[in-house]
């Protein structure tokens, strides 16, 4: 059958074809995926001095542990990943194919186990007994050694730079505007609130109390909106400039970029490696997206995930797409790295991010001043939720 489109139709088709090519819509083949995810919904991991629940054991869940809703959330997230990457990964789990690493925090490790259960149900040849489940190894480093997913090791240069950011006119203006509200919250809770991070910590305590159906204080609703606003700003301040991005978001981004370059060059080990899952915390989501300069003011939700996909076209040109799933009830949305297209050529991405990629991050963390002592403003920016 011959279809006549006419001159006008021809030019419409021609323009659409050119537009698709310019947008990078030519056929692409997925090569590797990195998933960076926050753990599931948890109970409060501590509380404020005036909390009537301060001596509660939260039995049988415990403080700072996944709730049943959090467990289900992570399992369903694993099923979402299975659906999205089923054809890419295949049905059989293989250690050479897939790598999972978690921070050495119980709720993060448990979240990794649950996500893996949804992502890797045993195939027919991997069924081993009465459970429709198979164990998937999860690597973690001791907290004091982990500069990829957990930042407890002192970083004097980060603290020093953070102190300068907090002193800036822009940040001090926000502090003055909210001084009365912060003072009221201090009086109500008995909690010392010296930084944005302190306010976020209080917001997180109240949010998790509510999610766990603990009785909320009568004053909470009045302040939640303002605390949410200050919590959002806290995450922006954490990666306020390139130096902060380099020392916090840089290490993980460096690892991911190195994996992509090795995949492109055929030097990746193991050679069949296709996917990485990093199970971590809200701060890591902010650090990574901040390093890429695509982070909007927000508190990353429980179970939120950054999906970083490396693909190549028919000309063997490698490019990267970044998706963010900050609401587990909605599909992930695509983010565009500043200075690049949605499918960002790998070499261009390497160039765009060179200022936030550290060499030896621990060496860069040293201030060179033996007498330097971080202020409270610096020390307080190490909380992990």
ABEGO torsion letter per residue (X at the ends): XBBBAEAAAAAAAAAAAAAAAAAGABBBBBABBBBBBBBBBBBBABBBAABAAAABAGOAAEBGBBBAAAAAAAAAAAAAAAAAAAAAAEABBBAAABBBBBBBBAAAAAAAAAAAAAABBBBAAABABABBBBBBBBBBBBAAABAAABBABBBAAAAAAAAAAAABAAAAAAAAAAAAAAAAAAAAAGBBBABAAAAAAAAAAAAAAAAAGBBBBAAAAAAAAAAAAAAAAAAAAAAABAAAAAAAAAAAAAAAAAAAAAAAAGABOBAABABBBBBBBAAAAAAAAAAAGABBBBBBBBGBBBBBBBBBBAAGBBBBBBBBBABAABBBBBBBBBGBBABBBAAAAAAAAAAABBBBAAAAABAGBAABBBBAAAAAAABBX
